[in-house]
Amino acid sequence: MKLIGNIFFYPGAGISSNSYIVSDEICVLIDPGYGPFLDRLVSSLIEDGFDVKDLDLIVNTHAHIDHCGASQRLKELSGARIALHRLEEKFLHAGAREVSLIFGVEPPEFKVDTLLADELSTGAANFRVLHTPGHTPGSISLYSEEHRALICGDLLFEYGVGRTDLPGGDTEALRKSIEETSRLDIDFLLPGHGNIVKGKDAVRHNFECIKNFF
């Protein structure tokens, strides 16, 4: 469903992450989720008038299977390129495999076509690509100053934070990432799981609660 401007939101099902689309000259899908739920996501895209072949870029906020497990199949369906942070590419071939095996699922398998830089331009829209480690070493968040929106993966959620007890997790790094992103002007907090947090006051309160108890 359309959320704000050219950003669309698709809530996750089961263990699969939330997904987001930026519809622009370059059509970007952020976090395609867990492989078994891809057909559900594709059906939702079609309902909103998208063709899977409209996709140009698949951005993974990090390399956990619930966010990127569908990346390779979606690439094959769409022809889109897959993007990841350079530190997360290293994690993909080591720590992410270990995490998947802990949960008894096949690790993600895909080739990274593009390493993310500090900015992502989709045409009319521009996003700052923020390195927000803690949940994993190369986790990223995408910030739109125009829409005051932060797509934050598993950095934090509505009254929660990404876990740090799995391989590659770092609690102090996560605290620092949360502190730095809390300084941004945010009206829409768009997490990798659960509810969207809307409104400047609600976002500020969410950050305050998390920093007080985490």
PAZAPA-4460 file (N, C-alpha, C; in steps of 0.05 Angstrom, whole numbers, plus 32768, in hexadecimal, padded with zeros to 4 digits):
% residues 214
    n_x    n_y    n_z   ca_x   ca_y   ca_z    c_x    c_y    c_z   seq   type   mol
   8011   7FE8   8000   8000   8000   8000   8012   8019   8000     1      M     A
   8007   802F   7FF4   8016   8047   7FF3   8017   8053   800F     2      K     A
   802F   805C   8017   8033   8066   8032   8036   8084   8032     3      L     A
   804A   808E   8024   804F   80AA   8023   8060   80B0   800A     4      I     A
   8057   80C4   7FFB   8066   80CB   7FE3   8067   80B3   7FD0     5      G     A
   8080   80AB   7FC9   8084   8094   7FB8   808D   807B   7FC7     6      N     A
   8088   807A   7FE1   8090   8063   7FF2   8077   8052   7FF7     7      I     A
   807A   8038   7FF1   8064   8025   7FF6   806D   8011   800B     8      F     A
   805A   8007   801B   805F   7FF6   8032   8051   7FDB   802F     9      F     A
   8060   7FC5   8034   8054   7FAA   8033   805B   7F9C   804D    10      Y     A
   8048   7F98   805F   804F   7F8B   8079   8057   7F6E   8075    11      P     A
   8069   7F65   8086   8073   7F4A   8084   805E   7F36   808F    12      G     A
   8063   7F1D   8087   8052   7F07   8091   8064   7EF2   809D    13      A     A
   805B   7EE5   80B3   806B   7ED1   80C0   8086   7EDE   80C9    14      G     A
   809C   7ED0   80C2   80B6   7EDB   80CA   80C0   7EEF   80B5    15      I     A
   80B2   7EF2   809F   80BB   7F04   808A   80BA   7F21   8092    16      S     A
   80CE   7F30   8089   80CF   7F4C   8090   80BB   7F5D   8081    17      S     A
   80B7   7F75   808B   80A9   7F8A   807C   80B9   7F90   8063    18      N     A
   80AB   7F98   804E   80B8   7FA0   8035   80AE   7FBC   802D    19      S     A
   80BF   7FCB   801F   80B9   7FE6   8016   80C1   7FE9   7FF9    20      Y     A
   80B1   7FF9   7FEB   80B8   8000   7FCF   80BA   801E   7FCD    21      I     A
   80CF   8027   7FBF   80D1   8043   7FB7   80CD   8043   7F99    22      V     A
   80B6   804E   7F90   80AE   804E   7F74   80B8   8068   7F67    23      S     A
   80CC   8066   7F56   80D9   807E   7F4B   80E5   8076   7F30    24      D     A
   80F7   8086   7F25   8104   807F   7F0C   8113   8065   7F10    25      E     A
   811F   8061   7F27   812A   8047   7F2F   8117   803C   7F44    26      I     A
   810A   8026   7F3E   80F7   801A   7F51   8106   8007   7F64    27      C     A
   8105   800D   7F7D   8115   7FFF   7F92   8102   7FF0   7FA4    28      V     A
   8108   7FD7   7FA9   80FB   7FC7   7FBE   810E   7FC2   7FD4    29      L     A
   8106   7FC9   7FED   8117   7FC7   8004   810E   7FAF   8015    30      I     A
   811F   7F9B   8018   811A   7F83   8028   8103   7F72   801D    31      D     A
   8109   7F60   800A   80F4   7F4F   7FFF   80EA   7F3A   8012    32      P     A
   80F8   7F35   8028   80EE   7F23   803C   80F7   7F06   8039    33      G     A
   80E9   7EF4   8046   80F0   7ED8   8046   80E4   7ECA   802E    34      Y     A
   80F4   7EB9   8021   80EC   7EAD   8008   80D0   7EA1   8006    35      G     A
   80C7   7E91   8019   80AD   7E85   8016   8096   7E99   8015    36      P     A
   809A   7EB2   801C   8085   7EC6   801C   8087   7ED9   8004    37      F     A
   8099   7ED3   7FF1   809D   7EE5   7FDB   8083   7EE7   7FC9    38      L     A
   8076   7ED1   7FC4   805E   7ED1   7FB3   8049   7EE4   7FBF    39      D     A
   8047   7EE4   7FD9   8034   7EF6   7FE7   803B   7F13   7FE2    40      R     A
   8055   7F19   7FE3   805E   7F34   7FDF   8059   7F3C   7FC2    41      L     A
   8060   7F2B   7FAF   805C   7F31   7F93   803E   7F36   7F8D    42      V     A
   802C   7F27   7F99   800F   7F2B   7F95   8007   7F47   7F9F    43      S     A
   8013   7F4F   7FB6   800D   7F6A   7FC1   8017   7F80   7FAE    44      S     A
   802E   7F7C   7FA2   8039   7F8F   7F90   8026   7F92   7F78    45      L     A
   801C   7F7C   7F6E   800A   7F7C   7F56   7FF1   7F8B   7F5D    46      I     A
   7FE6   7F87   7F76   7FCE   7F96   7F7E   7FD2   7FB4   7F7E    47      E     A
   7FEB   7FBD   7F83   7FF1   7FD9   7F82   7FF9   7FE3   7F67    48      D     A
   7FF8   7FD2   7F53   7FFD   7FDB   7F38   801A   7FD7   7F2F    49      G     A
   802A   7FC9   7F3F   8046   7FC4   7F37   8048   7FA9   7F28    50      F     A
   805A   7FA8   7F15   8063   7F90   7F09   807E   7F89   7F15    51      D     A
   8083   7F70   7F1B   809C   7F69   7F28   80B4   7F72   7F17    52      V     A
   80B0   7F74   7EFC   80C5   7F7C   7EEB   80C9   7F9B   7EEB    53      K     A
   80B8   7FA9   7EFA   80BD   7FC6   7EFF   80D5   7FCA   7F11    54      D     A
   80DC   7FB6   7F21   80F1   7FB9   7F35   810D   7FBB   7F28    55      L     A
   811C   7FCF   7F31   8137   7FD3   7F27   814C   7FCB   7F3B    56      D     A
   8146   7FCE   7F55   815A   7FCA   7F6A   814D   7FBE   7F82    57      L     A
   815A   7FAA   7F8D   8152   7F9D   7FA6   8166   7FA4   7FBC    58      I     A
   815E   7FB4   7FCF   8170   7FBC   7FE5   8169   7FAC   7FFE    59      V     A
   817E   7FA0   8009   817B   7F91   8022   8187   7FA1   8039    60      N     A
   8176   7FA7   804D   8181   7FB6   8064   8196   7FA6   8073    61      T     A
   8193   7F8B   8072   81A8   7F79   807D   81A3   7F5D   8073    62      H     A
   81B5   7F4B   807A   81B6   7F31   806D   81A9   7F1A   807D    63      A     A
   8197   7F20   808F   8188   7F0A   809C   8173   7EFF   8089    64      H     A
   816E   7EE5   808B   815D   7ED6   8078   8141   7EE2   8077    65      I     A
   8137   7EED   808D   811B   7EF7   808D   8118   7F11   807D    66      D     A
   812F   7F1D   8077   812E   7F36   8067   8137   7F32   804A    67      H     A
   814B   7F20   8046   8157   7F1D   802C   8154   7F01   801F    68      C     A
   8145   7EEF   802D   8143   7ED4   8022   8136   7ED3   8007    69      G     A
   8126   7EE6   8000   8118   7EE6   7FE6   8127   7EF6   7FD1    70      A     A
   813F   7F01   7FD7   814D   7F13   7FC5   8154   7F05   7FAA    71      S     A
   815F   7EED   7FAC   8168   7EE1   7F93   8150   7EDA   7F81    72      Q     A
   813B   7ECF   7F8C   8124   7EC8   7F7B   8117   7EE1   7F70    73      R     A
   8116   7EF6   7F80   810A   7F0F   7F76   811B   7F1B   7F5F    74      L     A
   8136   7F18   7F62   8148   7F21   7F4D   8142   7F12   7F33    75      K     A
   813E   7EF8   7F36   8139   7EE7   7F1E   811F   7EEE   7F11    76      E     A
   810A   7EF6   7F21   80F0   7EFD   7F16   80F0   7F18   7F09    77      L     A
   8100   7F2B   7F15   80FE   7F47   7F0D   8116   7F51   7EFC    78      S     A
   812D   7F44   7EFE   8145   7F4F   7EF2   8152   7F65   7F01    79      G     A
   8148   7F6A   7F1A   8153   7F80   7F2A   816E   7F78   7F35    80      A     A
   817E   7F8C   7F3C   8198   7F88   7F48   8195   7F88   7F66    81      R     A
   81A7   7F7A   7F74   81A6   7F78   7F91   81BB   7F89   7F9E    82      I     A
   81B4   7F99   7FB2   81C6   7FAB   7FBF   81C8   7FA5   7FDD    83      A     A
   81E0   7FA9   7FE7   81E6   7FA4   8004   81FD   7FB6   800C    84      L     A
   81FF   7FBB   8026   8216   7FCA   8030   822F   7FB9   802E    85      H     A
   8246   7FC5   802A   825F   7FB6   8026   8266   7FA4   803E    86      R     A
   8261   7FAE   8056   8266   7F9E   806E   8253   7F87   8071    87      L     A
   823A   7F8B   8067   8227   7F75   8068   822C   7F60   8053    88      E     A
   8239   7F67   803D   8240   7F53   802A   8253   7F3F   8036    89      E     A
   8266   7F48   8046   8278   7F36   8055   8268   7F24   8068    90      K     A
   8255   7F31   8076   8245   7F22   808A   8234   7F0D   807C    91      F     A
   822A   7F13   8064   8219   7F01   8055   8227   7EE6   8051    92      L     A
   8241   7EE6   804D   824F   7ECD   8046   825A   7EBF   805F    93      H     A
   8254   7ECA   8077   825E   7EBD   808F   8249   7EBD   80A5    94      A     A
   8245   7ED4   80B2   8233   7ED5   80C9   8216   7ECF   80C2    95      G     A
   820D   7ED9   80AB   81F1   7ED5   80A3   81EB   7EB7   809F    96      A     A
   81FF   7EA9   8094   81FC   7E8C   8091   81F9   7E7E   80AC    97      R     A
   8209   7E87   80BF   8209   7E7B   80DA   81EE   7E80   80E7    98      E     A
   81E3   7E99   80E4   81C9   7EA0   80EF   81B4   7E8E   80E4    99      V     A
   81B4   7E8A   80CA   819F   7E79   80BD   81A1   7E5C   80C7   100      S     A
   81B9   7E52   80CA   81BC   7E37   80D4   81B2   7E34   80F1   101      L     A
   81B5   7E49   8101   81AB   7E48   811C   818D   7E43   811C   102      I     A
   817F   7E4F   8109   8162   7E4C   8108   8159   7E35   80F6   103      F     A
   816C   7E26   80EB   8166   7E0E   80DC   815A   7E14   80C0   104      G     A
   8162   7E2B   80B4   8159   7E31   8099   8171   7E35   8087   105      V     A
   816C   7E32   806D   8182   7E35   805A   818B   7E52   805A   106      E     A
   81A5   7E57   8059   81AF   7E73   8059   81A9   7E81   803F   107      P     A
   81A8   7E9C   8040   81A3   7EAB   8027   81B9   7EA7   8013   108      P     A
   81B2   7EA4   7FFA   81C5   7EA1   7FE4   81BF   7EB4   7FCE   109      E     A
   81CF   7EC8   7FCB   81CB   7EDB   7FB4   81E5   7EEA   7FB0   110      F     A
   81E9   7EF4   7F97   8200   7F04   7F90   81F9   7F21   7F93   111      K     A
   820A   7F30   7FA1   8206   7F4D   7FA4   8210   7F5B   7F8B   112      V     A
   81FE   7F6A   7F7E   8205   7F78   7F66   820F   7F94   7F6B   113      D     A
   8206   7FA1   7F81   820C   7FBD   7F87   8212   7FC0   7FA4   114      T     A
   8228   7FCD   7FAB   822D   7FD4   7FC7   8223   7FF1   7FCC   115      L     A
   8214   7FF4   7FE1   8207   800E   7FE6   821B   8023   7FED   116      L     A
   8217   803B   7FE2   8227   8052   7FEA   8218   8062   7FFF   117      A     A
   8221   807B   8004   8214   808B   8019   81F9   8096   8011   118      D     A
   81F4   8097   7FF8   81DA   80A1   7FEE   81CF   808E   7FD9   119      E     A
   81B4   808D   7FD8   81A6   807E   7FC4   8192   8091   7FB6   120      L     A
   8197   8096   7F9D   8185   80A7   7F8D   8174   8095   7F7C   121      S     A
   8159   8098   7F7E   8147   8088   7F6E   813C   8098   7F56   122      T     A
   8145   80B1   7F54   813B   80C2   7F3F   8133   80DD   7F4C   123      G     A
   8119   80E0   7F51   810F   80F8   7F5F   8115   80F7   7F7D   124      A     A
   8118   80DF   7F88   811C   80DC   7FA5   8139   80D5   7FAB   125      A     A
   8142   80DE   7FC3   815D   80D8   7FCC   815B   80CE   7FE9   126      N     A
   816B   80B9   7FEE   816C   80AD   8009   8189   80AD   8013   127      F     A
   818C   80B5   802C   81A6   80B1   8039   81A8   8094   8042   128      R     A
   81BE   8087   803B   81C2   806B   8043   81D3   806C   805D   129      V     A
   81C7   8066   8073   81D5   8068   808D   81DE   804D   8096   130      L     A
   81F8   804A   809C   8202   8031   80A8   81FA   8030   80C5   131      H     A
   81E8   801E   80CC   81DD   801C   80E7   81E2   8000   80F2   132      T     A
   81FB   7FFA   80F9   8202   7FDF   8102   81F7   7FDA   811E   133      P     A
   81F9   7FC0   8126   81F0   7FB7   8140   81E0   7F9E   813E   134      G     A
   81CB   7F9E   812E   81BD   7F85   8129   81CE   7F73   8118   135      H     A
   81DB   7F7E   8104   81F0   7F71   80F4   8205   7F85   80EE   136      T     A
   821D   7F7D   80E5   8233   7F90   80E1   822E   7FA5   80CB   137      P     A
   821F   7F9D   80B6   821B   7FAF   80A0   81FE   7FB8   809C   138      G     A
   81EE   7FB7   80B1   81D2   7FC0   80AF   81D1   7FDD   80A7   139      S     A
   81BD   7FE4   8096   81BA   7FFF   808D   819D   8008   8092   140      I     A
   819A   8023   8094   8180   802F   8093   817F   8043   807D   141      S     A
   8168   8049   8072   8165   805C   805C   8154   8073   8066   142      L     A
   815E   808C   8063   8150   80A3   806D   8149   80B6   8056   143      Y     A
   812F   80BD   8054   8125   80D0   8041   8120   80EA   8050   144      S     A
   8131   80FF   804B   812C   8119   8057   8113   8125   804D   145      E     A
   810C   8121   8034   80F4   812C   8028   80DB   8123   8037   146      E     A
   80D9   8109   803C   80C2   80FE   8049   80C5   80FA   8067   147      H     A
   80DD   8100   8071   80E4   80FD   808D   80DD   80E0   8096   148      R     A
   80E7   80CD   8085   80E1   80B1   8089   80FB   80A1   808C   149      A     A
   80FC   808F   809F   8113   807E   80A4   810B   8061   80A1   150      L     A
   8115   8053   808C   8112   8037   8088   8129   802A   8097   151      I     A
   8124   801C   80AD   813A   8016   80C0   813F   7FF8   80C4   152      C     A
   8134   7FE7   80B3   813A   7FCA   80B6   8135   7FC1   80D2   153      G     A
   8148   7FB2   80DE   8145   7FA8   80FA   8155   7FB8   810D   154      D     A
   815A   7FD2   8107   8167   7FE4   811B   8155   7FE7   8133   155      L     A
   813C   7FEF   812F   8128   7FF1   8144   810C   7FEF   8139   156      L     A
   80F9   7FEB   814B   80DD   7FE7   8143   80CC   7FF8   8154   157      F     A
   80B2   7FF3   8153   80A0   8001   8166   80A5   7FF5   8182   158      E     A
   80B2   8004   8193   80B9   7FFC   81AE   80CA   7FE3   81AF   159      Y     A
   80DC   7FE0   819D   80EF   7FCA   819D   8107   7FCF   818D   160      G     A
   811B   7FBD   818F   8134   7FC0   8181   813C   7FA5   8174   161      V     A
   814D   7FA6   8161   8157   7F8E   8154   8168   7F7E   8168   162      G     A
   8166   7F64   8167   8176   7F54   817A   8194   7F54   8173   163      R     A
   81A4   7F51   8187   81C1   7F52   8184   81CF   7F39   818E   164      T     A
   81BF   7F24   8194   81CA   7F0C   81A0   81D1   7EF7   818B   165      D     A
   81CF   7EFE   8171   81D6   7EEB   815C   81F1   7EF3   8151   166      L     A
   81FE   7EE1   8142   8219   7EE7   8136   8218   7F02   8127   167      P     A
   822B   7F13   812C   822C   7F2D   811F   821F   7F43   812F   168      G     A
   8210   7F3C   8144   8202   7F50   8154   8215   7F5F   8167   169      G     A
   820F   7F78   816C   8220   7F89   817D   820E   7F9D   818C   170      D     A
   8209   7F99   81A5   81F6   7FA9   81B4   81FF   7FC6   81B5   171      T     A
   8218   7FCB   81BB   8222   7FE7   81BC   8220   7FF5   81A2   172      E     A
   8225   7FE7   818C   8223   7FF3   8171   8206   7FF9   816C   173      A     A
   81F3   7FE8   8174   81D7   7FED   8170   81CE   8006   817F   174      L     A
   81D7   8009   8198   81D0   8020   81A8   81DA   803A   819A   175      R     A
   81F2   8039   8190   81FD   8051   8182   81ED   8057   8169   176      K     A
   81E6   8042   815A   81D6   8047   8142   81BB   8053   8148   177      S     A
   81AE   8049   815D   8194   8054   8165   8197   8071   816E   178      I     A
   81AC   8077   817D   81B1   8092   8186   81B4   80A5   816E   179      E     A
   81C3   809D   815B   81C9   80AE   8143   81B0   80B2   8132   180      E     A
   81A0   809D   812E   8188   80A0   811E   8172   80B0   812D   181      T     A
   8173   80B0   8147   815F   80BE   8157   8161   80DD   8153   182      S     A
   8178   80E6   8148   817C   8102   8143   8170   810C   8129   183      R     A
   8168   80F9   8118   815C   8100   80FE   8140   810B   8102   184      L     A
   8137   811B   80EF   811C   8125   80EE   810A   8110   80E1   185      D     A
   80FB   8101   80F1   80EC   80EA   80E7   80CF   80ED   80EE   186      I     A
   80BE   80EA   80DA   80A1   80E9   80DD   8096   80CC   80D9   187      D     A
   80A6   80BC   80CA   809E   80A1   80C4   80B5   808E   80CA   188      F     A
   80B1   807D   80DE   80C5   8068   80E5   80BB   804E   80D9   189      L     A
   80CB   8044   80C5   80C2   802D   80B5   80D4   8015   80BB   190      L     A
   80CC   8005   80CF   80DE   7FEF   80D8   80DC   7FD6   80C7   191      P     A
   80EE   7FC3   80CC   80EE   7FAA   80BE   80D9   7F96   80C6   192      G     A
   80CD   7F9A   80DD   80B7   7F89   80E7   80A4   7F9A   80F7   193      H     A
   808B   7F91   80F8   8077   7F9F   8109   806C   7FB8   80FD   194      G     A
   8062   7FC9   810F   8053   7FE0   8107   8065   7FF7   80FE   195      N     A
   805B   8008   80EC   8067   8022   80E6   8061   8035   80FD   196      I     A
   8074   8046   8103   8070   805B   8117   806D   8075   8108   197      V     A
   8055   8082   810B   804F   809A   80FC   804C   80B2   810E   198      K     A
   8057   80C9   8105   8055   80E2   8113   806E   80E8   8123   199      G     A
   8076   8101   8122   8090   8109   812F   8090   8103   814C   200      K     A
   807A   8109   815A   8078   8104   8177   8079   80E7   817E   201      D     A
   806B   80D6   816E   806B   80BA   8172   8087   80AE   816E   202      A     A
   8095   80B7   8159   80B0   80AE   8153   80C3   80B6   8169   203      V     A
   80C1   80CE   8172   80D2   80D8   8188   80CE   80C8   81A1   204      R     A
   80B4   80C3   81A8   80AE   80B3   81C0   80B8   8097   81BD   205      H     A
   80B7   808B   81A6   80C1   8070   81A1   80DF   806F   81A6   206      N     A
   80EE   8083   819C   810B   8084   81A1   8111   8087   81BE   207      F     A
   8102   8099   81CC   8107   809E   81E8   8102   8085   81F9   208      E     A
   80EC   8077   81F3   80E7   805E   8202   80FD   804A   81FE   209      C     A
   8105   8046   81E5   811A   8033   81DF   8134   803A   81ED   210      I     A
   813C   8053   81EC   8155   805C   81F8   8154   805A   8216   211      K     A
   813D   805D   8222   813A   805B   823F   813C   803E   8249   212      N     A
   8134   802B   8239   8132   800F   8242   8145   7FFC   8235   213      F     A
   8153   8006   8220   8166   7FF4   8213   8182   7FFA   821B   214      F     A
***
